[in-house]
Amino acid sequence: MRARLLHAPLLLLLYQTVPARVEPDSLGRYRLTLGYGGGQWEHEAFDCEGSLVEAAPVAYRSGGAQFDAWPTPHLRVTAFGGTYRPRPPSGFYVNDYHGTFAGGQIAYEGRHFGIGVGPAHVSGYDGFTGPSSYLRIGNLDGVYFLSEALHPTPVFSSTGLGRTGVGFHQGQLRRVGGFFGIAFPPPYNGKAMLTGSLRYPVAGRLTLLLDGVVGPGEQYGQQGGAVGLRYDFGRSGP
């Protein structure tokens, strides 16, 4: 009889301790990401009447790094940069981007709302400096709507120069996360594409990152992809 009376306290103790073990762990306040990728855009030229004059596939390779820090639980500071190397067909001249890219962003990360802005620069003949913007509506550790332009990334153009769509589980919890939506290509091509991302914890504080983009062109299909590794270090804020 006494053994049965002990069942209730033991079950209560088990209930209080087990969730803490199976709940995803909180990740670090600092993240370093290294990435590499490539793909193909289509360069298009039109006449004054809007008719296609010529089109050419422009292959590219890109690689770099991204660093994220949370000085406070709701303030994110990000820096990113790398190289971008387009390879147009032999004998074909393309006013393109070529060289380095870099940028930074400061963002407020609330539980159900996030917003950020900063500078970004892309080198090359058509190089430019513009705002790196970020807008999130929804739970960062759940499902949310996301809209970005020149967003932080270690691989330039692996998800387009901008993207809009739905993401999930991108906060400071160790769990699978991702994104799916519409990507916007470089200005010399006006066709929107599909883009997707996956974040998959592989070991301890190490996470595998996969990005991809695919869409049509006037004559040549457009696609790109990137793979990266992210390491979380430092303890999370309260």
C-alpha positions in Angstrom: 0.0 0.0 0.0 2.8 2.4 0.9 4.5 1.6 -2.5 1.3 2.7 -4.3 1.2 5.9 -2.3 4.6 6.8 -3.6 3.6 6.4 -7.3 2.0 9.9 -7.4 5.0 11.9 -6.1 7.3 9.9 -8.4 5.2 10.5 -11.5 5.1 14.2 -10.6 8.9 14.3 -10.3 9.3 12.5 -13.6 6.9 15.0 -15.3 9.0 17.9 -14.1 12.4 16.5 -15.1 11.8 14.8 -18.5 10.6 17.8 -20.5 13.8 19.6 -19.7 15.7 16.7 -21.3 13.7 16.4 -24.5 13.2 20.1 -25.1 15.6 21.6 -27.7 18.6 23.2 -26.1 19.3 26.9 -26.3 22.1 27.8 -28.7 24.9 30.3 -28.3 24.9 34.1 -28.4 27.4 34.0 -31.2 27.3 32.2 -34.5 30.0 31.8 -37.2 28.9 30.5 -40.6 31.1 29.5 -43.6 29.5 28.8 -46.9 30.3 28.1 -50.6 28.1 27.7 -53.6 27.4 28.5 -57.2 24.8 28.5 -60.0 23.7 30.2 -63.2 21.8 33.4 -63.9 20.6 34.5 -67.3 21.8 37.8 -68.7 19.1 39.5 -70.9 19.2 42.5 -73.2 16.1 44.1 -74.7 15.6 46.8 -77.3 13.5 50.0 -76.8 10.3 48.1 -77.8 10.9 45.5 -75.1 11.9 42.7 -77.5 14.7 40.3 -76.5 17.9 41.1 -78.3 20.2 38.5 -76.7 20.4 36.2 -73.7 23.4 34.3 -72.2 23.9 32.0 -69.3 26.2 33.4 -66.6 27.7 30.8 -64.3 29.0 32.0 -60.9 30.8 30.8 -57.8 30.7 32.5 -54.4 32.0 31.9 -50.9 32.4 33.7 -47.6 31.5 34.0 -44.0 28.8 35.5 -41.7 29.0 36.3 -38.0 25.9 36.9 -35.8 26.0 38.2 -32.2 23.3 38.8 -29.6 24.5 41.5 -27.2 21.1 41.3 -25.6 18.3 38.7 -26.0 16.5 41.0 -28.4 19.4 42.7 -30.3 21.1 41.0 -33.1 24.3 42.4 -34.8 25.4 40.7 -38.1 28.4 41.1 -40.4 28.9 39.2 -43.6 31.2 39.2 -46.7 32.9 37.1 -49.3 33.7 36.9 -53.0 31.5 36.6 -56.1 32.9 35.4 -59.4 30.7 35.3 -62.5 31.8 33.4 -65.6 30.0 34.6 -68.7 30.5 32.6 -72.0 33.7 33.2 -73.8 33.6 36.3 -76.0 30.3 37.5 -74.4 30.4 40.8 -72.6 28.2 41.1 -69.5 27.8 44.1 -67.2 27.8 42.1 -64.1 29.0 42.0 -60.5 32.5 40.7 -59.8 34.7 40.8 -56.8 33.8 41.2 -53.2 30.6 41.7 -51.3 30.1 42.8 -47.7 27.5 44.2 -45.4 26.2 44.5 -41.9 22.9 44.6 -40.1 21.4 45.6 -36.7 18.1 44.0 -35.9 15.5 44.0 -33.1 14.4 40.4 -32.5 11.2 40.2 -30.5 9.3 37.0 -29.9 6.7 37.7 -32.6 8.2 40.6 -34.6 11.6 41.4 -35.9 13.1 44.3 -38.0 16.6 45.2 -39.1 18.6 47.4 -41.5 22.2 48.0 -42.4 24.5 48.7 -45.4 25.5 46.2 -48.1 28.0 46.6 -50.9 28.5 44.6 -54.1 31.6 45.1 -56.3 31.8 45.0 -60.1 31.0 47.0 -63.2 27.4 47.2 -62.0 28.4 47.2 -58.3 26.3 49.2 -55.9 25.7 50.0 -52.2 22.2 49.6 -50.8 20.3 48.7 -47.7 20.3 45.3 -46.2 16.7 45.0 -44.8 14.9 42.5 -42.7 11.2 42.2 -41.6 9.7 39.3 -39.7 6.1 38.8 -38.5 5.5 35.7 -36.4 7.3 33.6 -33.8 11.0 33.3 -34.5 11.0 29.8 -32.9 7.8 28.9 -34.7 6.3 29.9 -38.0 6.6 33.4 -39.4 6.4 35.6 -42.5 9.8 36.9 -43.7 10.8 39.6 -46.2 14.4 40.5 -46.9 16.6 42.4 -49.4 20.4 42.0 -49.6 20.1 39.9 -46.6 23.1 38.6 -44.6 24.6 35.5 -46.3 28.0 33.9 -46.8 27.2 33.1 -50.4 26.0 36.0 -52.6 22.9 35.3 -54.7 22.3 31.7 -53.4 18.8 32.9 -52.6 18.5 35.9 -54.9 19.0 39.6 -54.1 15.8 39.6 -52.1 13.2 37.0 -50.9 9.7 36.9 -49.4 8.0 33.9 -47.9 7.4 31.7 -44.9 10.1 30.5 -42.5 10.1 28.3 -39.4 12.4 27.6 -36.4 15.2 30.1 -37.0 15.7 31.2 -33.4 18.2 30.2 -30.7 16.9 26.7 -30.3 18.6 23.6 -31.6 16.1 22.2 -34.0 15.4 21.8 -37.8 14.5 25.1 -39.5 13.9 26.4 -42.9 12.4 28.8 -45.4 10.3 28.7 -48.6 9.3 31.5 -50.8 9.9 33.8 -53.8 13.3 35.1 -54.7 14.2 38.2 -56.8 17.2 37.9 -59.2 19.8 40.6 -60.1 18.3 43.7 -61.9 19.4 42.5 -65.4 16.8 39.7 -65.1 13.2 40.4 -64.0 11.8 36.9 -63.5 11.0 35.8 -60.0 12.1 32.4 -58.8 11.4 29.8 -56.1 13.8 29.6 -53.2 14.2 27.3 -50.2 16.6 26.9 -47.2 17.2 24.2 -44.7 18.9 24.3 -41.3 19.7 20.9 -39.8 21.7 20.3 -36.5 24.2 17.6 -37.2 26.4 17.5 -34.0 26.5 19.5 -30.8 26.6 23.1 -31.8 27.3 22.4 -35.5 24.5 23.0 -38.0 24.3 22.2 -41.7 22.9 24.9 -44.0 21.5 24.3 -47.5 20.1 27.1 -49.7 18.7 26.8 -53.2 17.0 28.9 -55.9 15.4 27.9 -59.2 13.4 29.6 -61.9 12.9 30.2 -65.7 14.7 32.5 -68.1 14.0 33.8 -71.6 16.2 31.0 -73.1 18.2 29.5 -70.2 17.0 28.2 -66.9 18.3 29.8 -63.7 19.4 28.0 -60.6 21.8 28.1 -57.7 22.7 26.5 -54.5 25.0 26.7 -51.5 26.1 24.6 -48.6 27.4 26.0 -45.3 28.3 25.1 -41.8 27.4 27.1 -38.7 28.9 26.9 -35.3 27.2 28.3 -32.2 29.4 29.3 -29.3 28.9 31.2 -26.1 25.9 30.7 -23.8 22.5 32.2 -24.7 21.1 35.1 -22.8 18.4 34.7 -20.2 
